[in-house]
Amino acid sequence: MIITAEIIEINKILNEYQGDQARIWLFDITHIKLAIRIDSKKDKEVLFLVITGCKYIRGLFSLNSPEFFVNQYFDDEISETIFKVKDNKSDFELSSNTGIALAKGLESEFGNSFENFLKR
């Protein structure tokens, strides 16, 4: 299993993975914490983008052949670091002010809730 919160590494993995489908997979009741699952028919491993401090979401809950890109910047107007996940092929966008991480591994390595997400 690979876990990273480095934006450059997240984008590298997303670019190389070439997922066939992405779906909002896990979320807490307030939707402040979300996980997006990305599957590929060409790879046995799955990707999860885990986003905390979610402030804004736009787009479909399921995307075919997503081309996600993650960026991070400091917003001087509100004095916060902003993390954005965008899909280059659709109108999907998600913004957060806390952080983002990517986990890549076999499906069996992940749980089905945030409480047991990492089984190791």
C-alpha positions as CSV (number, residue, x, y, z in Angstrom):
1,M,0.0,0.0,0.0
2,I,1.1,3.5,-0.8
3,I,-0.1,6.6,1.2
4,T,1.0,10.1,0.3
5,A,-0.1,13.6,1.1
6,E,2.5,15.2,-1.3
7,I,0.6,17.0,-4.0
8,I,3.3,16.3,-6.7
9,E,3.2,12.6,-5.8
10,I,-0.6,12.5,-5.8
11,N,-0.8,14.0,-9.2
12,K,1.9,11.6,-10.6
13,I,0.0,8.6,-9.3
14,L,-3.3,9.9,-10.6
15,N,-1.8,10.6,-14.0
16,E,-0.2,7.2,-14.3
17,Y,-3.2,5.2,-13.0
18,Q,-5.7,6.0,-15.7
19,G,-8.8,5.1,-13.8
20,D,-12.0,3.9,-15.6
21,Q,-14.4,5.1,-12.9
22,A,-14.4,7.4,-9.9
23,R,-17.1,7.5,-7.2
24,I,-17.8,9.3,-3.9
25,W,-17.2,6.3,-1.7
26,L,-17.1,7.3,1.9
27,F,-18.3,10.4,3.7
28,D,-19.1,11.4,7.2
29,I,-22.5,12.7,8.1
30,T,-21.4,16.4,7.8
31,H,-19.7,15.7,4.4
32,I,-16.6,17.5,5.8
33,K,-14.6,14.2,5.2
34,L,-14.9,12.4,1.9
35,A,-13.2,9.6,0.1
36,I,-13.3,9.2,-3.7
37,R,-12.6,5.7,-5.0
38,I,-11.0,5.3,-8.4
39,D,-11.0,1.9,-10.1
40,S,-9.2,0.7,-13.2
41,K,-9.8,-2.4,-15.3
42,K,-6.1,-2.5,-16.1
43,D,-4.9,-2.5,-12.5
44,K,-5.7,-4.7,-9.5
45,E,-5.1,-1.9,-7.1
46,V,-7.6,0.9,-6.3
47,L,-7.0,4.5,-5.4
48,F,-8.7,6.5,-2.8
49,L,-8.5,10.3,-2.5
50,V,-9.3,11.2,1.1
51,I,-10.2,14.8,1.6
52,T,-10.8,16.5,5.0
53,G,-12.2,19.9,5.7
54,C,-14.4,19.9,2.6
55,K,-16.0,23.3,1.9
56,Y,-17.3,23.0,-1.6
57,I,-18.3,20.3,-4.1
58,R,-19.7,20.5,-7.6
59,G,-20.3,17.8,-10.1
60,L,-21.5,14.2,-10.4
61,F,-21.0,11.6,-7.7
62,S,-19.7,9.1,-10.3
63,L,-17.4,9.9,-13.2
64,N,-16.2,7.8,-16.1
65,S,-12.5,7.9,-17.1
66,P,-11.7,10.8,-14.7
67,E,-8.7,13.0,-15.2
68,F,-8.2,14.3,-11.7
69,F,-5.7,17.0,-10.9
70,V,-4.9,18.2,-7.4
71,N,-3.6,21.6,-6.5
72,Q,-2.8,23.6,-3.3
73,Y,-2.5,27.3,-2.9
74,F,-2.8,30.0,-0.2
75,D,-5.9,32.2,-0.5
76,D,-4.8,35.6,0.8
77,E,-8.4,36.8,1.0
78,I,-9.4,34.2,3.6
79,S,-5.9,33.5,4.9
80,E,-6.2,29.7,4.4
81,T,-4.4,27.0,2.4
82,I,-6.9,25.6,-0.1
83,F,-6.7,22.1,-1.7
84,K,-8.7,21.5,-4.9
85,V,-9.5,18.4,-6.7
86,K,-10.7,18.9,-10.3
87,D,-11.5,16.7,-13.2
88,N,-10.1,17.9,-16.5
89,K,-13.0,16.2,-18.4
90,S,-16.0,17.2,-16.4
91,D,-17.3,20.0,-14.2
92,F,-16.3,18.2,-11.0
93,E,-14.5,20.3,-8.4
94,L,-14.0,19.8,-4.7
95,S,-12.3,22.3,-2.3
96,S,-10.9,21.8,1.2
97,N,-9.1,23.8,3.7
98,T,-7.6,21.0,5.8
99,G,-5.9,18.5,3.5
100,I,-5.8,15.7,1.0
101,A,-4.1,12.3,0.8
102,L,-4.0,9.5,-1.7
103,A,-4.0,5.8,-0.8
104,K,-3.2,3.1,-3.4
105,G,-3.5,-0.6,-2.7
106,L,-5.5,-3.8,-3.1
107,E,-9.2,-3.5,-2.3
108,S,-8.7,-6.0,0.6
109,E,-6.4,-3.6,2.3
110,F,-9.2,-1.0,2.9
111,G,-12.2,-1.1,5.1
112,N,-15.7,0.2,4.4
113,S,-15.8,3.2,6.8
114,F,-13.5,5.9,8.0
115,E,-13.2,4.1,11.4
116,N,-11.6,1.0,9.8
117,F,-10.4,2.5,6.5
118,L,-6.8,1.2,6.7
119,K,-6.9,-2.4,7.8
120,R,-3.2,-2.8,8.5
